[in-house]
Amino acid sequence: PLMRFPRVLPGYRENTNNSAKEMMKIRQSRLVQCHLLETGTLRTDLLCILSSFLSCFERRDFSGISDVKVCFRERLRNGIADIKADDAVVLFQEMIESRPLPTLIDFSKLFSGIARTRQYDLVLGLCKKMELNGISHNMYTLNIMINCFSRCCKTCLACSVLGKILKLGYEPDTTTFNTLVNGLCLEGKVSEAVVLASKMVENGCQPDVVTYGSIVNGICKSGDTSSALDLLRRMEERDIKADVFTYTTIIGSLCRDGSMDAATKL
């Protein structure tokens, strides 16, 4: 007897059913799309999506460069020279609210950038906010605070930060002492700066050209050029070469005293 085959193979019937379902979905989606286009709803949705996408980009001026809104690490990497106070506060707030929290290195970069613009009070305020948010300081941020207090001629508060360094178990480094010495000299407290420089040795830090340069500058401002020359000779005995700033300071002081020959020989 002859074998009868089915008119439609089972596999073909399944494929046909799947294709029919897909065609039905396409027709339905086209009908919905036409309806949305007619009512204007689709255009509205597209505009909303585009608007929300563009709103993610804000033009901000950091260092004269118009940057799109990127993460704070990208901004810090690009540099924040000449950053304005409002931009600095916004950037700091974004860092505080970000998760995971930024590292202290990131905060140090921000504070250092602001300090370079001489906005010392702003740096100190942000350091206080960082502490209130439960973020502890390290040596970098504490040294920045000492520098800001010293630049504002508030060495008493700078010395209190030094006490905090010791309380937290950190060891003051050469940068810490040099910053304090410079702050004392800016306030005219040269004798205290000399005492502090001697204490550097007791704490295992050797005075360097920056230390002596700050003291020489303070001595010359007080009008005691002879003491500045004595200190210069002491530097030479200790094999510490004076830099251009130190020589310029002493030469300027000699010229003010009318000792042009001594200034020329130096």
Residue, then its C-alpha position, 0 to 999 in steps of 0.5 A: p500500500l502507498m504511504r500517505f504523507p501529511r499535507v503539512l509537516p509538523g515542523y513547518r506548521e510550528n514555524t508557520n505559527n511562530s511567523a504568524k505570531e511575529m507578524m501579528k506583533i509587528r502589525q500591532s506595534r505599527l498601529v500603536q506607533c501610528h496612533l502615538l505619532e498622530t496624537g503627538t505622544l511619541r514625539t513628547d516621549l522622545l523629547c523627554i528622553l532627549s531632554s533628560f539625556l542633555s540634562c546630564f551634561e552641564r557646562r562648567d568652567f574649571s581652569g578656563i576649560s568648558d567640561v561636561k559633567v563628569c565624575f569628580r575624579e575626572r575633574l580632579r585629574n583634569g586640574i582645578a586651577d583657578i577654581k571658583a568658590d561656588d564650583a569648589v563647594v559643588l564639587f565637594q558636595e558631590m564628593i561627599e554624596s558619592r558612594p563609595l566615598p572618595t579617598l583622602i587623596d582625592f580630598s587632598k587634591l581638591f583642598s590643595g587646588i583651592a589653596r593655590t587660589r588663596q581661598y584659605d578660609l574656604v579650604l578650612g571650612l571644607c575641611k571642617k565639613m569633611e570631619l563633620n561627615g565622619i571622614s578623618h584627616n590624614m597627614y596630607t589634609l592636616n598639613i594643608m590646614i596648617n598651611c592655610f592657618s599660617r597663610c591667614c596669620k593664625t599660627c596659634l590655630a596652626c599649632s593646635v593642628l600640630g597638637k592634633i597630629l600628635k594626638l592622632g599618632y602621626e609624626p610631624d614631617t619636614t613639611t609640617f615644620n617648614t609650614l609653621v616656621n614660614g607662618l611664624c615668620l610671616e607674623g614677625k615671630v622670628s625668634e619663635a621660628v628659630v626655636l621651632a627649627s631647633k625642635m625639628v632636629e629633636n623630632g628627627c627632621q633636619p632643617d632644609v633650604v626652605t626652613y632657612g629661607s623662611i627664617v632669612n626672609g623673616i630676619c630681613k623683614s625685621g631689618d636685621t641684615s647682619s643676622a641674615l648673613d650669619l645664618l647664610r654662613r651657617m647654612e654653608e657650614r652645614d652644606i645647605k646651598a641657599d636658593v635664589f629666593t634666599y640670596t634675593t632676599i638678602i641682596g634686597s635687604l643689603c640694598r635697602d641698608g645702602s650696602m651696595d658693595a656687600a650686595t654686589k660681592l654676595 
